[in-house]
Every structure is written in structure tokens, then in C-alpha cells.
Amino acid sequence: MGKIKSKQVKRASNELMQNGIEFHNKFEKNKKILGREMPSKKMRNKMAGYLARFTKQKEKEKKTLEVN
């Protein structure tokens, strides 16, 4: 399986981040944050995985900017 996520997952994740919800770089923590509010278990897991990967990328970018 690839790492391509649907527009729906990306759009919903970006909206949640803009609302001020802090997400972690761990899948399990993000899954608990999203909780039972998601329409389906599959969607919750996709969003939690996307958010984990996205936050890891942001942290990596911050570290590279600090070094330079």
C-alpha cells in the first residue's frame, strides 16, 4: 500500500489542526484524541496515521531550519 491519502482525509485533518487541536507524532495518541467522534473507525485510523506522519515531517523541518 502506498502513502497516498484521499482529499477528504487531508482536508478534515487540516481543519482539525487549524482549530487548535494539538496532535502527536504517535498513531495511538492521535487515535485517542480523535476518539469516537469520527464517522467510522477506518476514517479515524486513516486520519490518525496521516496526522502522525504530518507532525513528524513538521518536526523534521523545524530541526533542519534550526541547524541551518
ABEGO torsion letter per residue (X at the ends): XBABBBAAAAAAAAAAAAAGBBBBABAAAAAAAAEAABABAAAAAAAAAAAAAAAAAAAAAAAAAAAX
